[in-house]
Amino acid sequence: MDNALEDNNLEEGQVNDNVGQDEATQQQESNDWESQAKYFQSEKDKLHAENQKLKQYEQIGQMLESRPDIVHTISGMVQGGQPTQPERVELSKDEFDPWEA
């Protein structure tokens, strides 16, 4: 088996066109390409749908970025506490001085 010419009974100078070629392999490669294209198109479609779903929350995100006080209040509520209101300082009539206000 050292000499390919001896195995196939070919004479020198003859060409063997089917060396390394197989019709089944070509058909499988064609199917592989099509299945890969379908897979990647499906993944692209999924990402596009997810992106469209997230776009509806874009305005909420922008609003939260511009209002850190709301973010602080919401994070406090998520951590299990009640929303904290700033404590009001009440003064009696004798303690109030309009010149200091």
PDB file as gemmi writes it, atoms N, CA and C in Angstrom:
CRYST1    1.000    1.000    1.000  90.00  90.00  90.00 P 1                      
ATOM      1  N   MET A   1       0.803  -1.192   0.000  1.00  0.00           N  
ATOM      2  CA  MET A   1       0.000   0.000   0.000  1.00  0.00           C  
ATOM      3  C   MET A   1       0.851   1.264   0.000  1.00  0.00           C  
ATOM      4  N   ASP A   2       2.090   1.131  -0.284  1.00  0.00           N  
ATOM      5  CA  ASP A   2       2.949   2.282  -0.305  1.00  0.00           C  
ATOM      6  C   ASP A   2       2.759   3.119  -1.555  1.00  0.00           C  
ATOM      7  N   ASN A   3       2.265   2.496  -2.582  1.00  0.00           N  
ATOM      8  CA  ASN A   3       2.163   3.186  -3.850  1.00  0.00           C  
ATOM      9  C   ASN A   3       0.702   3.255  -4.274  1.00  0.00           C  
ATOM     10  N   ALA A   4       0.142   4.471  -4.410  1.00  0.00           N  
ATOM     11  CA  ALA A   4      -1.262   4.643  -4.789  1.00  0.00           C  
ATOM     12  C   ALA A   4      -1.515   4.149  -6.197  1.00  0.00           C  
ATOM     13  N   LEU A   5      -0.483   4.173  -7.049  1.00  0.00           N  
ATOM     14  CA  LEU A   5      -0.665   3.711  -8.425  1.00  0.00           C  
ATOM     15  C   LEU A   5      -0.907   2.209  -8.467  1.00  0.00           C  
ATOM     16  N   GLU A   6      -0.285   1.465  -7.564  1.00  0.00           N  
ATOM     17  CA  GLU A   6      -0.460   0.014  -7.540  1.00  0.00           C  
ATOM     18  C   GLU A   6      -1.849  -0.357  -7.036  1.00  0.00           C  
ATOM     19  N   ASP A   7      -2.382   0.350  -6.023  1.00  0.00           N  
ATOM     20  CA  ASP A   7      -3.669   0.007  -5.423  1.00  0.00           C  
ATOM     21  C   ASP A   7      -4.829   0.231  -6.390  1.00  0.00           C  
ATOM     22  N   ASN A   8      -4.790   1.293  -7.158  1.00  0.00           N  
ATOM     23  CA  ASN A   8      -5.903   1.622  -8.040  1.00  0.00           C  
ATOM     24  C   ASN A   8      -5.669   1.165  -9.476  1.00  0.00           C  
ATOM     25  N   ASN A   9      -4.579   0.476  -9.695  1.00  0.00           N  
ATOM     26  CA  ASN A   9      -4.234   0.001 -11.034  1.00  0.00           C  
ATOM     27  C   ASN A   9      -4.204   1.153 -12.030  1.00  0.00           C  
ATOM     28  N   LEU A  10      -3.671   2.268 -11.634  1.00  0.00           N  
ATOM     29  CA  LEU A  10      -3.538   3.426 -12.512  1.00  0.00           C  
ATOM     30  C   LEU A  10      -2.136   3.440 -13.086  1.00  0.00           C  
ATOM     31  N   GLU A  11      -2.057   3.933 -14.264  1.00  0.00           N  
ATOM     32  CA  GLU A  11      -0.744   4.102 -14.869  1.00  0.00           C  
ATOM     33  C   GLU A  11      -0.277   5.524 -14.574  1.00  0.00           C  
ATOM     34  N   GLU A  12       0.987   5.746 -14.684  1.00  0.00           N  
ATOM     35  CA  GLU A  12       1.512   7.080 -14.465  1.00  0.00           C  
ATOM     36  C   GLU A  12       0.940   8.027 -15.498  1.00  0.00           C  
ATOM     37  N   GLY A  13       0.533   9.239 -15.034  1.00  0.00           N  
ATOM     38  CA  GLY A  13      -0.014  10.231 -15.938  1.00  0.00           C  
ATOM     39  C   GLY A  13      -1.527  10.248 -15.967  1.00  0.00           C  
ATOM     40  N   GLN A  14      -2.174   9.194 -15.462  1.00  0.00           N  
ATOM     41  CA  GLN A  14      -3.632   9.199 -15.408  1.00  0.00           C  
ATOM     42  C   GLN A  14      -4.083   9.984 -14.182  1.00  0.00           C  
ATOM     43  N   VAL A  15      -5.241  10.628 -14.326  1.00  0.00           N  
ATOM     44  CA  VAL A  15      -5.764  11.447 -13.253  1.00  0.00           C  
ATOM     45  C   VAL A  15      -6.940  10.715 -12.615  1.00  0.00           C  
ATOM     46  N   ASN A  16      -6.947  10.707 -11.312  1.00  0.00           N  
ATOM     47  CA  ASN A  16      -8.067  10.126 -10.575  1.00  0.00           C  
ATOM     48  C   ASN A  16      -8.871  11.281 -10.001  1.00  0.00           C  
ATOM     49  N   ASP A  17     -10.008  11.611 -10.632  1.00  0.00           N  
ATOM     50  CA  ASP A  17     -10.794  12.796 -10.262  1.00  0.00           C  
ATOM     51  C   ASP A  17     -11.497  12.661  -8.914  1.00  0.00           C  
ATOM     52  N   ASN A  18     -11.763  11.473  -8.475  1.00  0.00           N  
ATOM     53  CA  ASN A  18     -12.538  11.328  -7.247  1.00  0.00           C  
ATOM     54  C   ASN A  18     -11.674  11.143  -6.011  1.00  0.00           C  
ATOM     55  N   VAL A  19     -10.433  11.495  -6.067  1.00  0.00           N  
ATOM     56  CA  VAL A  19      -9.557  11.372  -4.913  1.00  0.00           C  
ATOM     57  C   VAL A  19     -10.001  12.389  -3.856  1.00  0.00           C  
ATOM     58  N   GLY A  20     -10.367  11.915  -2.681  1.00  0.00           N  
ATOM     59  CA  GLY A  20     -10.760  12.797  -1.592  1.00  0.00           C  
ATOM     60  C   GLY A  20     -12.160  13.378  -1.751  1.00  0.00           C  
ATOM     61  N   GLN A  21     -12.887  12.978  -2.776  1.00  0.00           N  
ATOM     62  CA  GLN A  21     -14.231  13.521  -3.002  1.00  0.00           C  
ATOM     63  C   GLN A  21     -15.253  12.439  -2.718  1.00  0.00           C  
ATOM     64  N   ASP A  22     -16.325  12.846  -2.082  1.00  0.00           N  
ATOM     65  CA  ASP A  22     -17.413  11.923  -1.808  1.00  0.00           C  
ATOM     66  C   ASP A  22     -18.713  12.700  -1.915  1.00  0.00           C  
ATOM     67  N   GLU A  23     -19.627  12.169  -2.692  1.00  0.00           N  
ATOM     68  CA  GLU A  23     -20.891  12.887  -2.893  1.00  0.00           C  
ATOM     69  C   GLU A  23     -21.669  13.012  -1.594  1.00  0.00           C  
ATOM     70  N   ALA A  24     -21.621  12.020  -0.758  1.00  0.00           N  
ATOM     71  CA  ALA A  24     -22.331  12.078   0.517  1.00  0.00           C  
ATOM     72  C   ALA A  24     -21.754  13.184   1.399  1.00  0.00           C  
ATOM     73  N   THR A  25     -20.461  13.352   1.355  1.00  0.00           N  
ATOM     74  CA  THR A  25     -19.818  14.402   2.142  1.00  0.00           C  
ATOM     75  C   THR A  25     -20.242  15.772   1.644  1.00  0.00           C  
ATOM     76  N   GLN A  26     -20.316  15.934   0.320  1.00  0.00           N  
ATOM     77  CA  GLN A  26     -20.744  17.212  -0.231  1.00  0.00           C  
ATOM     78  C   GLN A  26     -22.185  17.512   0.164  1.00  0.00           C  
ATOM     79  N   GLN A  27     -23.041  16.519   0.145  1.00  0.00           N  
ATOM     80  CA  GLN A  27     -24.443  16.720   0.526  1.00  0.00           C  
ATOM     81  C   GLN A  27     -24.535  17.071   2.008  1.00  0.00           C  
ATOM     82  N   GLN A  28     -23.740  16.412   2.832  1.00  0.00           N  
ATOM     83  CA  GLN A  28     -23.765  16.683   4.267  1.00  0.00           C  
ATOM     84  C   GLN A  28     -23.256  18.096   4.544  1.00  0.00           C  
ATOM     85  N   GLU A  29     -22.212  18.525   3.837  1.00  0.00           N  
ATOM     86  CA  GLU A  29     -21.703  19.879   4.022  1.00  0.00           C  
ATOM     87  C   GLU A  29     -22.749  20.905   3.637  1.00  0.00           C  
ATOM     88  N   SER A  30     -23.509  20.614   2.591  1.00  0.00           N  
ATOM     89  CA  SER A  30     -24.573  21.524   2.173  1.00  0.00           C  
ATOM     90  C   SER A  30     -25.645  21.614   3.252  1.00  0.00           C  
ATOM     91  N   ASN A  31     -26.020  20.480   3.808  1.00  0.00           N  
ATOM     92  CA  ASN A  31     -27.019  20.472   4.878  1.00  0.00           C  
ATOM     93  C   ASN A  31     -26.488  21.150   6.133  1.00  0.00           C  
ATOM     94  N   ASP A  32     -25.207  20.949   6.435  1.00  0.00           N  
ATOM     95  CA  ASP A  32     -24.611  21.590   7.603  1.00  0.00           C  
ATOM     96  C   ASP A  32     -24.651  23.105   7.451  1.00  0.00           C  
ATOM     97  N   TRP A  33     -24.323  23.591   6.277  1.00  0.00           N  
ATOM     98  CA  TRP A  33     -24.335  25.033   6.034  1.00  0.00           C  
ATOM     99  C   TRP A  33     -25.739  25.592   6.206  1.00  0.00           C  
ATOM    100  N   GLU A  34     -26.719  24.890   5.664  1.00  0.00           N  
ATOM    101  CA  GLU A  34     -28.108  25.366   5.769  1.00  0.00           C  
ATOM    102  C   GLU A  34     -28.586  25.328   7.217  1.00  0.00           C  
ATOM    103  N   SER A  35     -28.252  24.277   7.932  1.00  0.00           N  
ATOM    104  CA  SER A  35     -28.694  24.181   9.330  1.00  0.00           C  
ATOM    105  C   SER A  35     -27.998  25.240  10.185  1.00  0.00           C  
ATOM    106  N   GLN A  36     -26.731  25.519   9.896  1.00  0.00           N  
ATOM    107  CA  GLN A  36     -26.038  26.572  10.636  1.00  0.00           C  
ATOM    108  C   GLN A  36     -26.647  27.939  10.346  1.00  0.00           C  
ATOM    109  N   ALA A  37     -26.984  28.177   9.097  1.00  0.00           N  
ATOM    110  CA  ALA A  37     -27.591  29.460   8.741  1.00  0.00           C  
ATOM    111  C   ALA A  37     -28.940  29.619   9.437  1.00  0.00           C  
ATOM    112  N   LYS A  38     -29.734  28.542   9.469  1.00  0.00           N  
ATOM    113  CA  LYS A  38     -31.025  28.605  10.162  1.00  0.00           C  
ATOM    114  C   LYS A  38     -30.829  28.851  11.656  1.00  0.00           C  
ATOM    115  N   TYR A  39     -29.834  28.195  12.245  1.00  0.00           N  
ATOM    116  CA  TYR A  39     -29.572  28.358  13.668  1.00  0.00           C  
ATOM    117  C   TYR A  39     -29.197  29.799  13.986  1.00  0.00           C  
ATOM    118  N   PHE A  40     -28.256  30.358  13.232  1.00  0.00           N  
ATOM    119  CA  PHE A  40     -27.809  31.712  13.524  1.00  0.00           C  
ATOM    120  C   PHE A  40     -28.902  32.739  13.236  1.00  0.00           C  
ATOM    121  N   GLN A  41     -29.726  32.503  12.227  1.00  0.00           N  
ATOM    122  CA  GLN A  41     -30.840  33.410  11.970  1.00  0.00           C  
ATOM    123  C   GLN A  41     -31.838  33.353  13.119  1.00  0.00           C  
ATOM    124  N   SER A  42     -32.073  32.156  13.637  1.00  0.00           N  
ATOM    125  CA  SER A  42     -32.975  31.999  14.777  1.00  0.00           C  
ATOM    126  C   SER A  42     -32.440  32.740  16.002  1.00  0.00           C  
ATOM    127  N   GLU A  43     -31.141  32.612  16.258  1.00  0.00           N  
ATOM    128  CA  GLU A  43     -30.546  33.321  17.390  1.00  0.00           C  
ATOM    129  C   GLU A  43     -30.658  34.835  17.211  1.00  0.00           C  
ATOM    130  N   LYS A  44     -30.439  35.306  15.989  1.00  0.00           N  
ATOM    131  CA  LYS A  44     -30.550  36.737  15.713  1.00  0.00           C  
ATOM    132  C   LYS A  44     -31.984  37.210  15.941  1.00  0.00           C  
ATOM    133  N   ASP A  45     -32.945  36.425  15.506  1.00  0.00           N  
ATOM    134  CA  ASP A  45     -34.350  36.794  15.700  1.00  0.00           C  
ATOM    135  C   ASP A  45     -34.707  36.842  17.184  1.00  0.00           C  
ATOM    136  N   LYS A  46     -34.194  35.892  17.963  1.00  0.00           N  
ATOM    137  CA  LYS A  46     -34.451  35.892  19.404  1.00  0.00           C  
ATOM    138  C   LYS A  46     -33.881  37.138  20.063  1.00  0.00           C  
ATOM    139  N   LEU A  47     -32.653  37.501  19.697  1.00  0.00           N  
ATOM    140  CA  LEU A  47     -32.029  38.692  20.279  1.00  0.00           C  
ATOM    141  C   LEU A  47     -32.773  39.960  19.882  1.00  0.00           C  
ATOM    142  N   HIS A  48     -33.263  39.998  18.643  1.00  0.00           N  
ATOM    143  CA  HIS A  48     -34.021  41.165  18.187  1.00  0.00           C  
ATOM    144  C   HIS A  48     -35.320  41.304  18.988  1.00  0.00           C  
ATOM    145  N   ALA A  49     -36.007  40.187  19.215  1.00  0.00           N  
ATOM    146  CA  ALA A  49     -37.254  40.220  19.988  1.00  0.00           C  
ATOM    147  C   ALA A  49     -36.982  40.660  21.429  1.00  0.00           C  
ATOM    148  N   GLU A  50     -35.903  40.167  22.014  1.00  0.00           N  
ATOM    149  CA  GLU A  50     -35.560  40.557  23.382  1.00  0.00           C  
ATOM    150  C   GLU A  50     -35.210  42.044  23.447  1.00  0.00           C  
ATOM    151  N   ASN A  51     -34.498  42.527  22.444  1.00  0.00           N  
ATOM    152  CA  ASN A  51     -34.137  43.942  22.387  1.00  0.00           C  
ATOM    153  C   ASN A  51     -35.389  44.811  22.271  1.00  0.00           C  
ATOM    154  N   GLN A  52     -36.349  44.400  21.465  1.00  0.00           N  
ATOM    155  CA  GLN A  52     -37.590  45.161  21.325  1.00  0.00           C  
ATOM    156  C   GLN A  52     -38.372  45.172  22.641  1.00  0.00           C  
ATOM    157  N   LYS A  53     -38.341  44.054  23.366  1.00  0.00           N  
ATOM    158  CA  LYS A  53     -39.041  43.982  24.649  1.00  0.00           C  
ATOM    159  C   LYS A  53     -38.399  44.932  25.665  1.00  0.00           C  
ATOM    160  N   LEU A  54     -37.072  45.022  25.638  1.00  0.00           N  
ATOM    161  CA  LEU A  54     -36.380  45.882  26.589  1.00  0.00           C  
ATOM    162  C   LEU A  54     -36.504  47.360  26.234  1.00  0.00           C  
ATOM    163  N   LYS A  55     -36.738  47.674  24.979  1.00  0.00           N  
ATOM    164  CA  LYS A  55     -36.863  49.078  24.574  1.00  0.00           C  
ATOM    165  C   LYS A  55     -38.047  49.763  25.247  1.00  0.00           C  
ATOM    166  N   GLN A  56     -39.088  48.998  25.593  1.00  0.00           N  
ATOM    167  CA  GLN A  56     -40.238  49.623  26.240  1.00  0.00           C  
ATOM    168  C   GLN A  56     -39.898  50.128  27.646  1.00  0.00           C  
ATOM    169  N   TYR A  57     -38.810  49.642  28.230  1.00  0.00           N  
ATOM    170  CA  TYR A  57     -38.397  50.084  29.561  1.00  0.00           C  
ATOM    171  C   TYR A  57     -37.335  51.182  29.505  1.00  0.00           C  
ATOM    172  N   GLU A  58     -36.974  51.613  28.312  1.00  0.00           N  
ATOM    173  CA  GLU A  58     -35.906  52.601  28.166  1.00  0.00           C  
ATOM    174  C   GLU A  58     -36.261  53.921  28.846  1.00  0.00           C  
ATOM    175  N   GLN A  59     -37.500  54.380  28.705  1.00  0.00           N  
ATOM    176  CA  GLN A  59     -37.897  55.651  29.311  1.00  0.00           C  
ATOM    177  C   GLN A  59     -37.880  55.569  30.837  1.00  0.00           C  
ATOM    178  N   ILE A  60     -38.268  54.422  31.367  1.00  0.00           N  
ATOM    179  CA  ILE A  60     -38.229  54.251  32.826  1.00  0.00           C  
ATOM    180  C   ILE A  60     -36.788  54.333  33.321  1.00  0.00           C  
ATOM    181  N   GLY A  61     -35.871  53.705  32.598  1.00  0.00           N  
ATOM    182  CA  GLY A  61     -34.465  53.756  32.975  1.00  0.00           C  
ATOM    183  C   GLY A  61     -33.915  55.165  32.940  1.00  0.00           C  
ATOM    184  N   GLN A  62     -34.289  55.920  31.917  1.00  0.00           N  
ATOM    185  CA  GLN A  62     -33.829  57.306  31.826  1.00  0.00           C  
ATOM    186  C   GLN A  62     -34.381  58.145  32.973  1.00  0.00           C  
ATOM    187  N   MET A  63     -35.643  57.912  33.322  1.00  0.00           N  
ATOM    188  CA  MET A  63     -36.243  58.658  34.416  1.00  0.00           C  
ATOM    189  C   MET A  63     -35.548  58.319  35.743  1.00  0.00           C  
ATOM    190  N   LEU A  64     -35.246  57.039  35.962  1.00  0.00           N  
ATOM    191  CA  LEU A  64     -34.575  56.643  37.199  1.00  0.00           C  
ATOM    192  C   LEU A  64     -33.154  57.202  37.270  1.00  0.00           C  
ATOM    193  N   GLU A  65     -32.485  57.301  36.121  1.00  0.00           N  
ATOM    194  CA  GLU A  65     -31.148  57.894  36.118  1.00  0.00           C  
ATOM    195  C   GLU A  65     -31.192  59.372  36.482  1.00  0.00           C  
ATOM    196  N   SER A  66     -32.267  60.046  36.093  1.00  0.00           N  
ATOM    197  CA  SER A  66     -32.350  61.473  36.374  1.00  0.00           C  
ATOM    198  C   SER A  66     -32.884  61.772  37.773  1.00  0.00           C  
ATOM    199  N   ARG A  67     -33.454  60.781  38.460  1.00  0.00           N  
ATOM    200  CA  ARG A  67     -34.027  60.995  39.793  1.00  0.00           C  
ATOM    201  C   ARG A  67     -33.439  60.002  40.794  1.00  0.00           C  
ATOM    202  N   PRO A  68     -32.265  60.270  41.337  1.00  0.00           N  
ATOM    203  CA  PRO A  68     -31.662  59.345  42.301  1.00  0.00           C  
ATOM    204  C   PRO A  68     -32.462  59.231  43.595  1.00  0.00           C  
ATOM    205  N   ASP A  69     -33.292  60.238  43.917  1.00  0.00           N  
ATOM    206  CA  ASP A  69     -34.102  60.141  45.126  1.00  0.00           C  
ATOM    207  C   ASP A  69     -35.126  59.021  45.008  1.00  0.00           C  
ATOM    208  N   ILE A  70     -35.676  58.839  43.821  1.00  0.00           N  
ATOM    209  CA  ILE A  70     -36.639  57.745  43.619  1.00  0.00           C  
ATOM    210  C   ILE A  70     -35.933  56.401  43.724  1.00  0.00           C  
ATOM    211  N   VAL A  71     -34.737  56.324  43.163  1.00  0.00           N  
ATOM    212  CA  VAL A  71     -33.969  55.083  43.245  1.00  0.00           C  
ATOM    213  C   VAL A  71     -33.676  54.737  44.697  1.00  0.00           C  
ATOM    214  N   HIS A  72     -33.315  55.729  45.480  1.00  0.00           N  
ATOM    215  CA  HIS A  72     -33.025  55.499  46.899  1.00  0.00           C  
ATOM    216  C   HIS A  72     -34.272  55.004  47.629  1.00  0.00           C  
ATOM    217  N   THR A  73     -35.413  55.619  47.368  1.00  0.00           N  
ATOM    218  CA  THR A  73     -36.661  55.206  48.016  1.00  0.00           C  
ATOM    219  C   THR A  73     -37.035  53.786  47.623  1.00  0.00           C  
ATOM    220  N   ILE A  74     -36.931  53.460  46.347  1.00  0.00           N  
ATOM    221  CA  ILE A  74     -37.285  52.117  45.879  1.00  0.00           C  
ATOM    222  C   ILE A  74     -36.334  51.082  46.453  1.00  0.00           C  
ATOM    223  N   SER A  75     -35.047  51.379  46.483  1.00  0.00           N  
ATOM    224  CA  SER A  75     -34.096  50.405  47.039  1.00  0.00           C  
ATOM    225  C   SER A  75     -34.352  50.187  48.524  1.00  0.00           C  
ATOM    226  N   GLY A  76     -34.771  51.217  49.243  1.00  0.00           N  
ATOM    227  CA  GLY A  76     -35.124  51.044  50.649  1.00  0.00           C  
ATOM    228  C   GLY A  76     -36.342  50.156  50.823  1.00  0.00           C  
ATOM    229  N   MET A  77     -37.311  50.298  49.932  1.00  0.00           N  
ATOM    230  CA  MET A  77     -38.503  49.460  49.997  1.00  0.00           C  
ATOM    231  C   MET A  77     -38.181  48.013  49.653  1.00  0.00           C  
ATOM    232  N   VAL A  78     -37.288  47.794  48.711  1.00  0.00           N  
ATOM    233  CA  VAL A  78     -36.921  46.440  48.299  1.00  0.00           C  
ATOM    234  C   VAL A  78     -36.188  45.712  49.412  1.00  0.00           C  
ATOM    235  N   GLN A  79     -35.423  46.448  50.194  1.00  0.00           N  
ATOM    236  CA  GLN A  79     -34.667  45.829  51.272  1.00  0.00           C  
ATOM    237  C   GLN A  79     -35.550  45.471  52.460  1.00  0.00           C  
ATOM    238  N   GLY A  80     -36.839  45.706  52.342  1.00  0.00           N  
ATOM    239  CA  GLY A  80     -37.759  45.257  53.368  1.00  0.00           C  
ATOM    240  C   GLY A  80     -38.237  46.331  54.307  1.00  0.00           C  
ATOM    241  N   GLY A  81     -37.711  47.485  54.215  1.00  0.00           N  
ATOM    242  CA  GLY A  81     -38.129  48.552  55.116  1.00  0.00           C  
ATOM    243  C   GLY A  81     -39.290  49.340  54.540  1.00  0.00           C  
ATOM    244  N   GLN A  82     -39.913  50.075  55.402  1.00  0.00           N  
ATOM    245  CA  GLN A  82     -40.972  50.972  54.955  1.00  0.00           C  
ATOM    246  C   GLN A  82     -40.326  52.189  54.325  1.00  0.00           C  
ATOM    247  N   PRO A  83     -41.023  52.801  53.407  1.00  0.00           N  
ATOM    248  CA  PRO A  83     -40.444  54.019  52.837  1.00  0.00           C  
ATOM    249  C   PRO A  83     -40.251  55.056  53.924  1.00  0.00           C  
ATOM    250  N   THR A  84     -39.082  55.595  53.949  1.00  0.00           N  
ATOM    251  CA  THR A  84     -38.773  56.558  55.014  1.00  0.00           C  
ATOM    252  C   THR A  84     -39.106  57.959  54.546  1.00  0.00           C  
ATOM    253  N   GLN A  85     -39.856  58.620  55.356  1.00  0.00           N  
ATOM    254  CA  GLN A  85     -40.185  60.014  55.090  1.00  0.00           C  
ATOM    255  C   GLN A  85     -39.221  60.864  55.909  1.00  0.00           C  
ATOM    256  N   PRO A  86     -38.786  61.965  55.361  1.00  0.00           N  
ATOM    257  CA  PRO A  86     -37.926  62.827  56.174  1.00  0.00           C  
ATOM    258  C   PRO A  86     -38.709  63.283  57.410  1.00  0.00           C  
ATOM    259  N   GLU A  87     -38.039  63.197  58.538  1.00  0.00           N  
ATOM    260  CA  GLU A  87     -38.720  63.559  59.782  1.00  0.00           C  
ATOM    261  C   GLU A  87     -38.978  65.059  59.807  1.00  0.00           C  
ATOM    262  N   ARG A  88     -40.197  65.378  60.164  1.00  0.00           N  
ATOM    263  CA  ARG A  88     -40.567  66.796  60.271  1.00  0.00           C  
ATOM    264  C   ARG A  88     -40.230  67.283  61.669  1.00  0.00           C  
ATOM    265  N   VAL A  89     -39.617  68.400  61.697  1.00  0.00           N  
ATOM    266  CA  VAL A  89     -39.279  69.009  62.979  1.00  0.00           C  
ATOM    267  C   VAL A  89     -40.403  69.971  63.303  1.00  0.00           C  
ATOM    268  N   GLU A  90     -41.038  69.710  64.437  1.00  0.00           N  
ATOM    269  CA  GLU A  90     -42.127  70.592  64.841  1.00  0.00           C  
ATOM    270  C   GLU A  90     -41.650  71.482  65.985  1.00  0.00           C  
ATOM    271  N   LEU A  91     -41.960  72.732  65.845  1.00  0.00           N  
ATOM    272  CA  LEU A  91     -41.583  73.703  66.859  1.00  0.00           C  
ATOM    273  C   LEU A  91     -42.853  74.315  67.454  1.00  0.00           C  
ATOM    274  N   SER A  92     -42.748  74.608  68.695  1.00  0.00           N  
ATOM    275  CA  SER A  92     -43.878  75.311  69.313  1.00  0.00           C  
ATOM    276  C   SER A  92     -43.792  76.778  68.917  1.00  0.00           C  
ATOM    277  N   LYS A  93     -44.838  77.522  69.228  1.00  0.00           N  
ATOM    278  CA  LYS A  93     -44.871  78.942  68.874  1.00  0.00           C  
ATOM    279  C   LYS A  93     -43.767  79.719  69.561  1.00  0.00           C  
ATOM    280  N   ASP A  94     -43.389  79.286  70.745  1.00  0.00           N  
ATOM    281  CA  ASP A  94     -42.342  80.009  71.479  1.00  0.00           C  
ATOM    282  C   ASP A  94     -40.954  79.750  70.877  1.00  0.00           C  
ATOM    283  N   GLU A  95     -40.752  78.546  70.309  1.00  0.00           N  
ATOM    284  CA  GLU A  95     -39.445  78.202  69.745  1.00  0.00           C  
ATOM    285  C   GLU A  95     -39.230  78.791  68.343  1.00  0.00           C  
ATOM    286  N   PHE A  96     -40.286  79.113  67.660  1.00  0.00           N  
ATOM    287  CA  PHE A  96     -40.172  79.601  66.287  1.00  0.00           C  
ATOM    288  C   PHE A  96     -39.779  81.059  66.267  1.00  0.00           C  
ATOM    289  N   ASP A  97     -38.740  81.353  65.536  1.00  0.00           N  
ATOM    290  CA  ASP A  97     -38.323  82.723  65.339  1.00  0.00           C  
ATOM    291  C   ASP A  97     -38.254  82.957  63.833  1.00  0.00           C  
ATOM    292  N   PRO A  98     -39.156  83.810  63.298  1.00  0.00           N  
ATOM    293  CA  PRO A  98     -39.172  84.014  61.846  1.00  0.00           C  
ATOM    294  C   PRO A  98     -37.892  84.616  61.311  1.00  0.00           C  
ATOM    295  N   TRP A  99     -37.125  85.281  62.156  1.00  0.00           N  
ATOM    296  CA  TRP A  99     -35.873  85.863  61.679  1.00  0.00           C  
ATOM    297  C   TRP A  99     -34.801  84.817  61.469  1.00  0.00           C  
ATOM    298  N   GLU A 100     -34.915  83.704  62.143  1.00  0.00           N  
ATOM    299  CA  GLU A 100     -33.945  82.620  61.970  1.00  0.00           C  
ATOM    300  C   GLU A 100     -34.315  81.702  60.824  1.00  0.00           C  
ATOM    301  N   ALA A 101     -35.550  81.722  60.439  1.00  0.00           N  
ATOM    302  CA  ALA A 101     -35.999  80.849  59.365  1.00  0.00           C  
ATOM    303  C   ALA A 101     -35.463  81.356  58.110  1.00  0.00           C  
TER     304      ALA A 101                                                      
END                                                                             
